[in-house]
């Protein structure tokens, strides 16, 4: 994908998504529009519907008329415990309650326009992506794209060096996970496990099924007592982002997320 914006701070988006978001055409119709009409970015005509543009920095014209466009919102949150990933009113706060209105501008975007790209359980903390871009969110959460997700798990039972090797090998082979509620049993895809302490480890998965990390360790004979996601699709949790706070994703982070799904 070609980038037409030289301002590192300006949010970049696929032109097809920008046109759809502003009700100029459908996502499927973007290719035909670019072929049959003159759309220029900073004076240069483009034909590639995946070209990246900035609604705030680029001058975008359709048939000689400038378009004043708005873009999607891409946020990183450092989720805290006792918050839920839903817009429904619950007994405990939702993650969307923690999003400042200043981060869901411009135009008509509201907190309700955002959704979680990979939900976290009520007590799970760490990296959470809040997007209004449904296309990217779908690709990040669909199992066939095999997007890596890394967690730090604290276990109830300490694991000695011999069993650590067994845990690691079983995760590499794929662990048979039992049914939970209405979610069926399955054999987990190979996962990468690295030990930090006898009761703490990092684990990288590519599926993101319901309670997968907790169910996986339960199948291994242990219990997760604390879970924190630290990376998703090549994007890591900002170490300077305080718990419960969020910030816009950078251009590089958005590009990294797209790349994580582009080869599948």
C-alpha positions in Angstrom: 0.0 0.0 0.0 1.3 3.4 -0.9 1.3 6.2 1.7 0.5 9.7 0.5 0.9 11.4 3.9 4.2 12.6 5.2 2.9 13.8 8.6 3.7 11.0 11.1 1.1 12.3 13.6 -1.8 12.2 11.1 -4.1 9.1 11.2 -3.8 7.1 8.0 -6.6 5.0 6.5 -7.4 3.1 3.4 -9.1 5.4 0.9 -11.9 2.8 0.4 -12.7 2.9 4.1 -12.7 6.8 4.1 -15.1 7.0 1.2 -17.4 4.4 2.7 -17.3 6.0 6.1 -18.3 9.3 4.6 -21.1 7.7 2.6 -19.6 8.5 -0.8 -19.6 4.8 -2.0 -19.8 1.3 -0.7 -16.6 -0.6 0.1 -17.3 -2.8 -3.0 -17.9 0.3 -5.1 -14.7 2.0 -4.3 -12.7 0.3 -7.0 -15.3 1.3 -9.7 -15.4 4.9 -8.4 -11.6 5.2 -8.6 -11.6 3.8 -12.1 -14.5 5.9 -13.4 -13.9 9.2 -11.6 -11.0 11.4 -10.9 -10.0 11.1 -7.2 -6.8 13.0 -6.3 -4.7 13.1 -3.1 -2.6 16.2 -2.9 -3.0 16.7 -6.7 -2.0 13.1 -7.6 -4.7 10.8 -9.1 -4.9 7.4 -7.4 -6.5 4.2 -8.6 -5.6 1.9 -5.7 -8.5 1.5 -3.2 -6.0 0.4 -0.5 -3.9 3.6 -0.7 -3.5 5.3 2.7 -4.6 8.8 3.2 -5.1 11.3 6.1 -8.4 13.1 6.5 -6.7 15.8 8.5 -3.6 16.5 6.4 -4.2 15.4 2.8 -6.2 17.4 0.2 -8.6 14.9 -1.3 -10.6 15.9 -4.4 -13.3 14.0 -6.3 -13.8 15.3 -9.9 -12.0 18.5 -9.0 -14.1 19.2 -5.9 -12.4 19.0 -2.5 -13.9 16.5 -0.1 -13.9 17.4 3.6 -13.8 13.9 5.2 -13.8 12.4 8.7 -11.9 9.2 9.6 -12.4 6.2 11.9 -11.1 6.1 15.4 -8.4 3.7 16.6 -7.6 3.6 20.3 -5.3 1.6 22.6 -6.5 1.1 26.2 -4.7 -0.3 29.2 -7.7 -2.1 30.5 -8.2 -2.4 34.3 -9.9 -5.2 36.1 -13.6 -5.2 37.0 -14.5 -3.6 33.7 -16.5 -5.2 30.9 -16.2 -5.0 27.1 -19.8 -4.1 26.3 -22.0 -1.1 25.7 -24.8 -2.6 27.8 -25.2 -1.2 31.3 -23.8 -3.5 33.8 -23.2 -3.6 37.6 -19.6 -2.7 37.0 -18.2 -0.1 34.6 -17.7 -0.7 30.9 -14.4 0.0 29.1 -16.3 2.6 27.0 -17.1 4.6 30.1 -13.3 5.3 30.4 -13.0 6.7 26.9 -12.8 10.6 26.9 -15.1 12.3 24.5 -12.1 14.2 23.1 -10.8 10.9 21.6 -14.0 10.1 19.6 -14.0 13.2 17.4 -14.5 14.5 14.8 -18.0 14.6 13.5 -20.7 12.2 14.6 -18.4 9.5 16.1 -19.5 8.6 19.7 -18.5 6.1 22.2 -21.2 3.8 20.8 -19.4 3.8 17.5 -16.5 2.0 19.1 -16.2 -1.8 19.6 -13.5 -4.0 21.0 -11.2 -5.8 18.6 -10.7 -8.9 20.7 -12.6 -8.7 24.0 -11.1 -9.3 27.4 -12.8 -10.9 30.4 -14.1 -8.7 33.2 -11.0 -9.4 35.4 -8.4 -9.6 32.6 -6.2 -6.5 32.2 -3.9 -5.0 29.6 -4.0 -4.2 25.9 -7.4 -3.6 24.5 -8.0 -2.1 21.0 -11.1 0.1 20.6 -12.0 0.7 16.9 -14.8 2.1 14.8 -13.2 0.3 11.8 -15.3 -2.9 11.5 -13.2 -4.3 8.7 -9.9 -4.2 10.6 -11.6 -5.5 13.7 -13.1 -8.5 11.9 -9.7 -9.4 10.5 -8.0 -9.1 13.9 -10.5 -11.4 15.6 -11.3 -14.0 12.8 -9.3 -17.2 13.6 -8.3 -17.9 10.0 -6.1 -14.8 10.1 -4.0 -16.3 12.9 -3.3 -13.0 14.6 -0.9 -13.5 17.5 -2.1 -12.5 21.0 0.3 -12.5 23.9 -0.6 -12.7 27.6 1.1 -12.8 30.9 -0.5 -15.5 33.1 0.0 -15.8 36.8 -0.8 -19.4 38.0 -2.1 -20.7 41.3 0.3 -23.6 41.4 4.1 -23.1 40.9 5.6 -25.2 38.2 9.1 -26.8 38.6 11.6 -26.9 35.7 10.7 -30.4 34.6 7.0 -29.6 34.4 7.7 -26.3 32.7 9.2 -28.3 29.8 6.1 -30.5 29.7 3.8 -27.4 29.7 5.8 -25.9 26.9 5.8 -29.0 24.8 2.1 -29.7 25.3 1.3 -26.1 24.3 3.4 -26.5 21.1 1.5 -29.7 20.2 -1.9 -28.3 21.0 -3.8 -28.9 24.2 -7.2 -30.7 24.4 -9.6 -28.2 26.0 -12.8 -29.2 27.7 -16.3 -27.7 27.0 -17.2 -24.6 29.1 -20.9 -23.4 29.2 -22.2 -23.5 25.6 -18.7 -23.3 24.2 -17.6 -26.8 22.8 -14.4 -28.6 23.6 -11.6 -28.2 21.1 -7.9 -28.8 20.6 -6.1 -25.6 20.8 -3.8 -24.5 18.0 -0.1 -24.6 18.8 0.9 -21.9 21.3 4.2 -20.5 22.4 4.9 -20.6 26.1 7.8 -18.9 27.9 8.5 -19.1 31.6 9.2 -15.9 33.6 9.0 -17.4 37.1 7.7 -20.7 38.5 4.2 -19.3 38.6 4.3 -16.7 35.8 4.7 -17.2 32.0 3.9 -15.5 28.7 1.8 -17.4 26.2 1.1 -16.4 22.6 -2.1 -17.8 20.9 -3.5 -17.3 17.4 -7.2 -18.2 18.0 -8.6 -16.2 20.8 -11.5 -18.5 21.6 -13.7 -18.1 24.7 -11.6 -18.1 27.9 -8.9 -19.9 25.9 -6.0 -19.1 28.2 -7.8 -20.0 31.4 -9.3 -23.2 29.8 -5.9 -24.2 28.4 -4.1 -24.0 31.8 -7.1 -25.8 33.4 -6.5 -28.6 31.0 -2.9 -28.7 32.1 -3.9 -29.0 35.7 -3.4 -25.4 36.8 -5.5 -22.3 37.4 -4.9 -18.8 36.1 -5.3 -16.3 39.0 -4.3 -13.2 37.0 -4.2 -12.5 33.3 -2.9 -9.5 31.3 -2.7 -9.1 27.5 0.5 -7.4 26.5 0.5 -7.7 22.6 -1.9 -8.2 19.7 -1.1 -8.4 16.1 2.4 -7.1 16.5 1.3 -4.1 18.6 2.5 -4.1 22.2 0.9 -2.4 25.2 2.4 1.1 25.7 4.5 0.9 28.9 3.8 4.5 29.6 0.0 4.2 29.3 -1.5 4.2 32.8 -4.1 1.6 33.8 -7.6 2.7 32.7 -6.3 5.2 30.2 -6.3 5.2 26.4 -4.6 6.9 23.5 -4.9 7.0 19.7 -3.0 4.3 17.9 0.0 5.7 15.9 0.2 5.3 12.1 2.8 2.6 12.5 0.7 0.7 14.9 -2.3 0.8 12.5 -0.1 -0.3 9.6 1.3 -3.2 11.8 -2.2 -4.4 12.5 -3.1 -4.4 8.8 0.1 -6.3 8.0 -0.7 -8.9 10.7 -3.8 -9.9 8.6 -2.7 -9.1 5.1 -0.9 -12.4 4.3 -3.8 -14.7 5.1 
